[in-house]
């Protein structure tokens, strides 16, 4: 048998164990916010210790985490050294995830299996790749242990807030500097680029007044409506800008939250809304932010008594392909096509991820892992998130084979 066949056979023989491992991970909530994620790191470290893997626990200082708006973060690094020389390949998956929300037909923390899929919050994004990466490394060591190089598992807990206290923290502290990296993704494409994201909180100030004498106040909601109309008009113009990266279309803007006022019979004195501006790889984030601020300022300028405060919540740069990612792309495409029976495209995604932080540190990387063709199919960030178990099985094999190639 070839080494690939041996790897595949080991994964098949241990797949029930891999599924149980994923179920255990799903059963520990990692809702962010509130972002109390250290317990999941502790559980992960405990589970992988049974496989002979020792996890370094890198706790981000408590005050730093609280200032960031979360409760606890402990990032994990598992280092597997095979010999001197050779590449170090990192595999990164994030454990934090948005709260489950409503409308589930399965327990969001149950890890239930139904119709060949495992259900649960983070089952697809990206606790499934805690499992695929861990068992790919176990398979590699069981049947095709390299003579040189090393693998690192990075299990981090700050993707939802931008990654600064996840991979960003590990890289900034000099705790890791791999040669190549693969981050959690889906099985039918290898992602080499992604959008950036700017998130802002806009506070529109007016003056409260009794609704019986509205002229004594300044209606902050009317001011907010004018600003929002200007932003939505700008959003239509974004559709005329096209990215050259396959899989990415055009920039766009979303206002995802709005609140304000005090009561029905009171002229609202303050309205707050939060916007999300997705940036294609060709855009300059500094120019994008300046443009948004100008649109808001120009819209507010025409309304007497209205003032506006703008706070940047998040700036996540886009991920641009690095020339050194070719060995990753070639290996994943080769093995992916053989195992999935169809071409695995190299392309971009409109999502943003914390993978960009590795790229900004000069580490070539791609996004690939266990999951369906689209975010929509996975139900990520919606009710009934799920991962198809056969995708998990085959993606684990792709990763194991790819590691074998990269470290041969």
One Martini backbone bead per residue (centre of mass of N, CA, C, O) as a GRO file, in nm:
protein
  408
    1UNK     BB    1   0.099   0.034   0.018
    2UNK     BB    2   0.056   0.346   0.027
    3UNK     BB    3   0.074   0.609   0.229
    4UNK     BB    4  -0.204   0.718   0.158
    5UNK     BB    5  -0.358   0.458   0.219
    6UNK     BB    6  -0.273   0.444   0.515
    7UNK     BB    7  -0.394   0.708   0.604
    8UNK     BB    8  -0.685   0.648   0.525
    9UNK     BB    9  -0.715   0.392   0.701
   10UNK     BB   10  -0.668   0.524   0.974
   11UNK     BB   11  -0.905   0.725   0.960
   12UNK     BB   12  -1.127   0.517   0.930
   13UNK     BB   13  -1.060   0.358   1.199
   14UNK     BB   14  -1.089   0.662   1.368
   15UNK     BB   15  -1.362   0.815   1.311
   16UNK     BB   16  -1.539   0.775   1.560
   17UNK     BB   17  -1.338   0.925   1.743
   18UNK     BB   18  -1.351   1.196   1.595
   19UNK     BB   19  -1.650   1.249   1.644
   20UNK     BB   20  -1.640   1.247   1.953
   21UNK     BB   21  -1.447   1.482   1.976
   22UNK     BB   22  -1.634   1.691   1.845
   23UNK     BB   23  -1.866   1.665   2.043
   24UNK     BB   24  -1.708   1.766   2.291
   25UNK     BB   25  -1.652   2.053   2.173
   26UNK     BB   26  -1.954   2.140   2.130
   27UNK     BB   27  -2.038   2.106   2.448
   28UNK     BB   28  -1.859   2.367   2.471
   29UNK     BB   29  -1.916   2.678   2.510
   30UNK     BB   30  -1.828   2.985   2.277
   31UNK     BB   31  -1.964   3.247   2.324
   32UNK     BB   32  -1.924   3.550   2.107
   33UNK     BB   33  -2.060   3.677   2.306
   34UNK     BB   34  -1.881   3.698   2.600
   35UNK     BB   35  -1.602   3.525   2.599
   36UNK     BB   36  -1.567   3.232   2.762
   37UNK     BB   37  -1.287   3.032   2.648
   38UNK     BB   38  -1.102   2.876   2.848
   39UNK     BB   39  -1.264   2.608   2.898
   40UNK     BB   40  -1.219   2.496   2.611
   41UNK     BB   41  -0.913   2.478   2.622
   42UNK     BB   42  -0.901   2.282   2.858
   43UNK     BB   43  -1.060   2.054   2.719
   44UNK     BB   44  -0.878   2.018   2.476
   45UNK     BB   45  -0.619   1.949   2.630
   46UNK     BB   46  -0.738   1.698   2.766
   47UNK     BB   47  -0.812   1.534   2.510
   48UNK     BB   48  -0.520   1.538   2.365
   49UNK     BB   49  -0.361   1.393   2.588
   50UNK     BB   50  -0.475   1.107   2.509
   51UNK     BB   51  -0.282   1.133   2.233
   52UNK     BB   52   0.003   1.271   2.331
   53UNK     BB   53  -0.072   1.581   2.357
   54UNK     BB   54   0.089   1.885   2.432
   55UNK     BB   55  -0.038   2.184   2.561
   56UNK     BB   56   0.010   2.507   2.529
   57UNK     BB   57  -0.076   2.769   2.761
   58UNK     BB   58  -0.200   3.095   2.645
   59UNK     BB   59  -0.275   3.347   2.847
   60UNK     BB   60  -0.449   3.621   2.838
   61UNK     BB   61  -0.469   3.889   2.999
   62UNK     BB   62  -0.741   3.981   3.169
   63UNK     BB   63  -0.749   4.290   3.114
   64UNK     BB   64  -0.710   4.274   2.809
   65UNK     BB   65  -0.971   4.117   2.756
   66UNK     BB   66  -1.173   4.318   2.888
   67UNK     BB   67  -1.095   4.565   2.712
   68UNK     BB   68  -1.198   4.399   2.448
   69UNK     BB   69  -1.489   4.247   2.552
   70UNK     BB   70  -1.403   3.999   2.720
   71UNK     BB   71  -1.323   3.725   2.951
   72UNK     BB   72  -1.157   3.472   2.802
   73UNK     BB   73  -0.813   3.362   2.697
   74UNK     BB   74  -0.681   3.047   2.563
   75UNK     BB   75  -0.413   2.956   2.389
   76UNK     BB   76  -0.298   2.695   2.165
   77UNK     BB   77   0.005   2.485   2.150
   78UNK     BB   78   0.116   2.224   1.930
   79UNK     BB   79   0.424   2.045   1.920
   80UNK     BB   80   0.570   1.858   1.633
   81UNK     BB   81   0.873   1.694   1.624
   82UNK     BB   82   1.082   1.516   1.361
   83UNK     BB   83   1.332   1.706   1.294
   84UNK     BB   84   1.582   1.843   1.149
   85UNK     BB   85   1.469   2.056   0.964
   86UNK     BB   86   1.254   2.180   0.767
   87UNK     BB   87   0.931   2.237   0.799
   88UNK     BB   88   0.679   2.452   0.938
   89UNK     BB   89   0.342   2.356   1.008
   90UNK     BB   90   0.040   2.523   1.044
   91UNK     BB   91  -0.271   2.471   1.234
   92UNK     BB   92  -0.574   2.666   1.224
   93UNK     BB   93  -0.828   2.705   1.483
   94UNK     BB   94  -1.142   2.827   1.596
   95UNK     BB   95  -1.362   2.840   1.892
   96UNK     BB   96  -1.508   3.083   1.847
   97UNK     BB   97  -1.858   3.207   1.863
   98UNK     BB   98  -2.160   3.272   1.803
   99UNK     BB   99  -2.447   3.273   1.913
  100UNK     BB  100  -2.719   3.068   1.836
  101UNK     BB  101  -2.998   3.144   1.880
  102UNK     BB  102  -3.279   3.074   1.695
  103UNK     BB  103  -3.445   2.777   1.552
  104UNK     BB  104  -3.373   2.505   1.661
  105UNK     BB  105  -3.379   2.136   1.610
  106UNK     BB  106  -3.113   2.133   1.774
  107UNK     BB  107  -2.881   2.113   1.996
  108UNK     BB  108  -2.621   2.344   2.002
  109UNK     BB  109  -2.470   2.137   2.243
  110UNK     BB  110  -2.500   1.817   2.141
  111UNK     BB  111  -2.381   1.672   1.882
  112UNK     BB  112  -2.583   1.576   1.681
  113UNK     BB  113  -2.694   1.304   1.471
  114UNK     BB  114  -2.824   1.373   1.130
  115UNK     BB  115  -2.813   1.262   0.818
  116UNK     BB  116  -2.478   1.273   0.832
  117UNK     BB  117  -2.483   1.505   1.053
  118UNK     BB  118  -2.335   1.750   1.263
  119UNK     BB  119  -2.470   1.931   1.531
  120UNK     BB  120  -2.374   2.274   1.601
  121UNK     BB  121  -2.210   2.511   1.745
  122UNK     BB  122  -1.917   2.501   1.546
  123UNK     BB  123  -1.918   2.243   1.368
  124UNK     BB  124  -1.799   2.403   1.114
  125UNK     BB  125  -1.720   2.689   1.273
  126UNK     BB  126  -1.413   2.533   1.371
  127UNK     BB  127  -1.428   2.246   1.524
  128UNK     BB  128  -1.386   2.048   1.290
  129UNK     BB  129  -1.069   2.138   1.271
  130UNK     BB  130  -0.976   2.025   1.528
  131UNK     BB  131  -1.023   1.738   1.421
  132UNK     BB  132  -0.884   1.722   1.142
  133UNK     BB  133  -0.601   1.813   1.239
  134UNK     BB  134  -0.551   1.611   1.466
  135UNK     BB  135  -0.599   1.344   1.291
  136UNK     BB  136  -0.389   1.402   1.076
  137UNK     BB  137  -0.147   1.393   1.269
  138UNK     BB  138  -0.194   1.111   1.380
  139UNK     BB  139  -0.168   0.967   1.110
  140UNK     BB  140   0.113   1.058   1.035
  141UNK     BB  141   0.251   0.928   1.293
  142UNK     BB  142   0.150   0.629   1.251
  143UNK     BB  143   0.248   0.589   0.912
  144UNK     BB  144   0.433   0.884   0.823
  145UNK     BB  145   0.675   0.978   0.973
  146UNK     BB  146   0.878   1.219   0.964
  147UNK     BB  147   1.233   1.314   0.955
  148UNK     BB  148   1.130   1.617   0.929
  149UNK     BB  149   1.019   1.871   1.086
  150UNK     BB  150   0.692   2.034   1.160
  151UNK     BB  151   0.401   2.065   1.374
  152UNK     BB  152   0.129   2.302   1.438
  153UNK     BB  153  -0.119   2.365   1.675
  154UNK     BB  154  -0.374   2.621   1.651
  155UNK     BB  155  -0.582   2.718   1.924
  156UNK     BB  156  -0.819   2.976   1.901
  157UNK     BB  157  -1.014   3.288   2.054
  158UNK     BB  158  -1.034   3.548   1.801
  159UNK     BB  159  -1.229   3.581   1.538
  160UNK     BB  160  -1.488   3.756   1.598
  161UNK     BB  161  -1.282   4.015   1.690
  162UNK     BB  162  -1.010   3.961   1.470
  163UNK     BB  163  -0.736   3.807   1.624
  164UNK     BB  164  -0.543   3.970   1.817
  165UNK     BB  165  -0.586   3.745   2.070
  166UNK     BB  166  -0.482   3.523   1.895
  167UNK     BB  167  -0.271   3.497   1.656
  168UNK     BB  168  -0.164   3.783   1.709
  169UNK     BB  169  -0.048   3.718   1.993
  170UNK     BB  170   0.145   3.486   1.919
  171UNK     BB  171   0.312   3.654   1.713
  172UNK     BB  172   0.387   3.904   1.890
  173UNK     BB  173   0.533   3.708   2.117
  174UNK     BB  174   0.704   3.482   1.958
  175UNK     BB  175   0.564   3.178   1.967
  176UNK     BB  176   0.553   3.194   1.642
  177UNK     BB  177   0.710   3.080   1.300
  178UNK     BB  178   0.609   2.960   1.043
  179UNK     BB  179   0.625   2.868   0.702
  180UNK     BB  180   0.332   2.741   0.710
  181UNK     BB  181  -0.038   2.759   0.656
  182UNK     BB  182  -0.351   2.624   0.787
  183UNK     BB  183  -0.691   2.704   0.776
  184UNK     BB  184  -0.998   2.701   0.844
  185UNK     BB  185  -1.249   2.536   0.630
  186UNK     BB  186  -1.343   2.416   0.325
  187UNK     BB  187  -1.353   2.134   0.086
  188UNK     BB  188  -1.409   2.276  -0.227
  189UNK     BB  189  -1.181   2.490  -0.144
  190UNK     BB  190  -0.895   2.703  -0.184
  191UNK     BB  191  -0.805   2.975   0.005
  192UNK     BB  192  -0.610   3.288  -0.093
  193UNK     BB  193  -0.847   3.501  -0.036
  194UNK     BB  194  -0.985   3.804   0.132
  195UNK     BB  195  -1.167   4.008   0.288
  196UNK     BB  196  -1.223   4.292   0.446
  197UNK     BB  197  -1.293   4.476   0.769
  198UNK     BB  198  -1.518   4.738   0.875
  199UNK     BB  199  -1.604   4.857   1.203
  200UNK     BB  200  -1.872   5.080   1.323
  201UNK     BB  201  -1.964   5.335   1.558
  202UNK     BB  202  -2.262   5.539   1.551
  203UNK     BB  203  -2.330   5.856   1.707
  204UNK     BB  204  -2.636   6.033   1.738
  205UNK     BB  205  -2.689   6.371   1.827
  206UNK     BB  206  -2.927   6.552   2.011
  207UNK     BB  207  -3.250   6.651   2.164
  208UNK     BB  208  -3.447   6.620   2.410
  209UNK     BB  209  -3.817   6.592   2.410
  210UNK     BB  210  -4.132   6.660   2.414
  211UNK     BB  211  -4.378   6.554   2.193
  212UNK     BB  212  -4.557   6.818   2.233
  213UNK     BB  213  -4.257   6.986   2.192
  214UNK     BB  214  -4.044   6.926   1.942
  215UNK     BB  215  -3.901   7.211   1.885
  216UNK     BB  216  -3.714   7.178   2.159
  217UNK     BB  217  -3.571   6.973   1.982
  218UNK     BB  218  -3.350   6.706   1.849
  219UNK     BB  219  -3.372   6.461   1.606
  220UNK     BB  220  -3.171   6.183   1.591
  221UNK     BB  221  -3.326   6.000   1.393
  222UNK     BB  222  -3.329   6.188   1.153
  223UNK     BB  223  -3.024   6.197   1.133
  224UNK     BB  224  -2.982   5.892   1.091
  225UNK     BB  225  -3.149   5.862   0.833
  226UNK     BB  226  -2.973   6.044   0.659
  227UNK     BB  227  -2.715   5.880   0.692
  228UNK     BB  228  -2.824   5.607   0.593
  229UNK     BB  229  -2.901   5.698   0.309
  230UNK     BB  230  -2.610   5.768   0.228
  231UNK     BB  231  -2.494   5.481   0.271
  232UNK     BB  232  -2.686   5.330   0.076
  233UNK     BB  233  -2.598   5.487  -0.173
  234UNK     BB  234  -2.306   5.393  -0.156
  235UNK     BB  235  -2.367   5.090  -0.184
  236UNK     BB  236  -2.454   5.105  -0.482
  237UNK     BB  237  -2.172   5.200  -0.587
  238UNK     BB  238  -2.009   4.941  -0.511
  239UNK     BB  239  -2.128   4.762  -0.752
  240UNK     BB  240  -1.914   4.903  -0.965
  241UNK     BB  241  -1.702   4.734  -0.805
  242UNK     BB  242  -1.442   4.504  -0.902
  243UNK     BB  243  -1.298   4.209  -0.855
  244UNK     BB  244  -1.024   3.988  -0.962
  245UNK     BB  245  -1.120   3.780  -0.756
  246UNK     BB  246  -1.219   3.481  -0.728
  247UNK     BB  247  -1.522   3.495  -0.522
  248UNK     BB  248  -1.516   3.810  -0.556
  249UNK     BB  249  -1.688   4.101  -0.606
  250UNK     BB  250  -1.783   4.349  -0.398
  251UNK     BB  251  -1.839   4.595  -0.217
  252UNK     BB  252  -1.992   4.635   0.120
  253UNK     BB  253  -2.281   4.735   0.329
  254UNK     BB  254  -2.376   4.700   0.683
  255UNK     BB  255  -2.655   4.740   0.904
  256UNK     BB  256  -2.689   4.549   1.214
  257UNK     BB  257  -2.740   4.795   1.430
  258UNK     BB  258  -3.008   4.959   1.629
  259UNK     BB  259  -3.041   5.238   1.868
  260UNK     BB  260  -3.294   5.435   2.060
  261UNK     BB  261  -3.418   5.621   2.273
  262UNK     BB  262  -3.679   5.623   2.551
  263UNK     BB  263  -3.972   5.699   2.422
  264UNK     BB  264  -4.262   5.758   2.256
  265UNK     BB  265  -4.290   6.068   2.404
  266UNK     BB  266  -3.984   6.113   2.286
  267UNK     BB  267  -3.737   6.285   2.165
  268UNK     BB  268  -3.462   6.173   2.031
  269UNK     BB  269  -3.117   6.214   2.149
  270UNK     BB  270  -3.022   5.909   2.065
  271UNK     BB  271  -2.830   5.723   1.813
  272UNK     BB  272  -2.722   5.381   1.744
  273UNK     BB  273  -2.491   5.243   1.501
  274UNK     BB  274  -2.378   4.947   1.313
  275UNK     BB  275  -2.110   4.885   1.085
  276UNK     BB  276  -2.027   4.693   0.778
  277UNK     BB  277  -1.721   4.690   0.577
  278UNK     BB  278  -1.640   4.539   0.284
  279UNK     BB  279  -1.313   4.457   0.151
  280UNK     BB  280  -1.137   4.436  -0.111
  281UNK     BB  281  -0.811   4.364  -0.190
  282UNK     BB  282  -0.777   4.644  -0.364
  283UNK     BB  283  -0.821   4.801  -0.112
  284UNK     BB  284  -0.785   5.083   0.104
  285UNK     BB  285  -0.850   5.116   0.434
  286UNK     BB  286  -0.796   5.418   0.478
  287UNK     BB  287  -0.982   5.518   0.249
  288UNK     BB  288  -1.241   5.383   0.340
  289UNK     BB  289  -1.269   5.525   0.615
  290UNK     BB  290  -1.263   5.815   0.511
  291UNK     BB  291  -1.516   5.789   0.334
  292UNK     BB  292  -1.722   5.720   0.551
  293UNK     BB  293  -1.679   5.972   0.725
  294UNK     BB  294  -1.765   6.173   0.501
  295UNK     BB  295  -2.052   6.078   0.453
  296UNK     BB  296  -2.146   6.135   0.742
  297UNK     BB  297  -2.065   6.433   0.768
  298UNK     BB  298  -2.227   6.543   0.523
  299UNK     BB  299  -2.508   6.452   0.624
  300UNK     BB  300  -2.496   6.611   0.906
  301UNK     BB  301  -2.439   6.913   0.816
  302UNK     BB  302  -2.760   6.969   0.729
  303UNK     BB  303  -2.818   6.947   1.059
  304UNK     BB  304  -2.932   7.109   1.308
  305UNK     BB  305  -2.789   6.987   1.619
  306UNK     BB  306  -2.612   6.768   1.488
  307UNK     BB  307  -2.408   6.505   1.614
  308UNK     BB  308  -2.098   6.301   1.569
  309UNK     BB  309  -1.981   5.976   1.657
  310UNK     BB  310  -1.681   5.780   1.575
  311UNK     BB  311  -1.608   5.424   1.606
  312UNK     BB  312  -1.370   5.195   1.589
  313UNK     BB  313  -1.391   4.836   1.617
  314UNK     BB  314  -1.277   4.725   1.326
  315UNK     BB  315  -0.966   4.613   1.149
  316UNK     BB  316  -0.959   4.396   0.870
  317UNK     BB  317  -0.763   4.280   0.660
  318UNK     BB  318  -0.691   4.157   0.382
  319UNK     BB  319  -0.623   3.870   0.185
  320UNK     BB  320  -0.324   3.798   0.020
  321UNK     BB  321  -0.143   3.641  -0.190
  322UNK     BB  322   0.136   3.433  -0.148
  323UNK     BB  323   0.384   3.289  -0.324
  324UNK     BB  324   0.445   3.052  -0.099
  325UNK     BB  325   0.157   2.879  -0.135
  326UNK     BB  326   0.190   2.657  -0.358
  327UNK     BB  327   0.234   2.389  -0.201
  328UNK     BB  328  -0.047   2.396  -0.073
  329UNK     BB  329  -0.226   2.411  -0.323
  330UNK     BB  330  -0.122   2.163  -0.475
  331UNK     BB  331  -0.182   1.946  -0.260
  332UNK     BB  332  -0.485   1.998  -0.212
  333UNK     BB  333  -0.578   1.966  -0.504
  334UNK     BB  334  -0.481   1.679  -0.552
  335UNK     BB  335  -0.627   1.536  -0.307
  336UNK     BB  336  -0.909   1.654  -0.340
  337UNK     BB  337  -0.975   1.537  -0.617
  338UNK     BB  338  -0.942   1.238  -0.539
  339UNK     BB  339  -1.150   1.239  -0.285
  340UNK     BB  340  -1.398   1.420  -0.428
  341UNK     BB  341  -1.412   1.408  -0.756
  342UNK     BB  342  -1.304   1.715  -0.787
  343UNK     BB  343  -1.224   2.019  -0.832
  344UNK     BB  344  -1.006   2.245  -0.647
  345UNK     BB  345  -1.034   2.561  -0.601
  346UNK     BB  346  -0.860   2.865  -0.635
  347UNK     BB  347  -0.978   3.126  -0.408
  348UNK     BB  348  -1.201   3.350  -0.293
  349UNK     BB  349  -1.356   3.533  -0.011
  350UNK     BB  350  -1.595   3.741   0.159
  351UNK     BB  351  -1.465   3.685   0.398
  352UNK     BB  352  -1.319   3.713   0.720
  353UNK     BB  353  -0.998   3.652   0.882
  354UNK     BB  354  -0.715   3.557   1.088
  355UNK     BB  355  -0.511   3.476   0.858
  356UNK     BB  356  -0.393   3.755   0.782
  357UNK     BB  357  -0.181   3.762   1.016
  358UNK     BB  358   0.015   3.570   0.884
  359UNK     BB  359   0.060   3.729   0.625
  360UNK     BB  360   0.167   3.990   0.772
  361UNK     BB  361   0.415   3.794   0.882
  362UNK     BB  362   0.505   3.620   0.612
  363UNK     BB  363   0.292   3.371   0.607
  364UNK     BB  364   0.199   3.136   0.416
  365UNK     BB  365  -0.154   3.082   0.326
  366UNK     BB  366  -0.453   2.883   0.379
  367UNK     BB  367  -0.795   2.771   0.324
  368UNK     BB  368  -0.878   2.452   0.487
  369UNK     BB  369  -1.146   2.197   0.530
  370UNK     BB  370  -1.442   2.121   0.696
  371UNK     BB  371  -1.702   2.136   0.447
  372UNK     BB  372  -1.894   2.286   0.245
  373UNK     BB  373  -1.940   2.499  -0.024
  374UNK     BB  374  -2.099   2.686   0.185
  375UNK     BB  375  -2.210   2.884   0.433
  376UNK     BB  376  -2.509   2.830   0.389
  377UNK     BB  377  -2.494   2.516   0.420
  378UNK     BB  378  -2.373   2.526   0.724
  379UNK     BB  379  -2.518   2.756   0.908
  380UNK     BB  380  -2.343   2.973   0.977
  381UNK     BB  381  -2.479   3.194   1.207
  382UNK     BB  382  -2.710   2.984   1.240
  383UNK     BB  383  -2.930   2.766   1.248
  384UNK     BB  384  -2.827   2.444   1.228
  385UNK     BB  385  -2.546   2.381   1.243
  386UNK     BB  386  -2.328   2.188   1.011
  387UNK     BB  387  -2.156   1.872   0.942
  388UNK     BB  388  -2.044   1.662   0.715
  389UNK     BB  389  -1.895   1.365   0.777
  390UNK     BB  390  -1.766   1.313   0.497
  391UNK     BB  391  -1.610   1.577   0.490
  392UNK     BB  392  -1.441   1.523   0.738
  393UNK     BB  393  -1.300   1.270   0.642
  394UNK     BB  394  -1.174   1.381   0.373
  395UNK     BB  395  -1.026   1.629   0.489
  396UNK     BB  396  -0.837   1.469   0.674
  397UNK     BB  397  -0.693   1.331   0.438
  398UNK     BB  398  -0.590   1.580   0.292
  399UNK     BB  399  -0.416   1.687   0.525
  400UNK     BB  400  -0.237   1.441   0.568
  401UNK     BB  401  -0.119   1.432   0.283
  402UNK     BB  402  -0.007   1.720   0.279
  403UNK     BB  403   0.190   1.684   0.512
  404UNK     BB  404   0.353   1.461   0.381
  405UNK     BB  405   0.454   1.635   0.146
  406UNK     BB  406   0.578   1.886   0.304
  407UNK     BB  407   0.768   1.671   0.494
  408UNK     BB  408   0.941   1.495   0.275
   0.00000   0.00000   0.00000
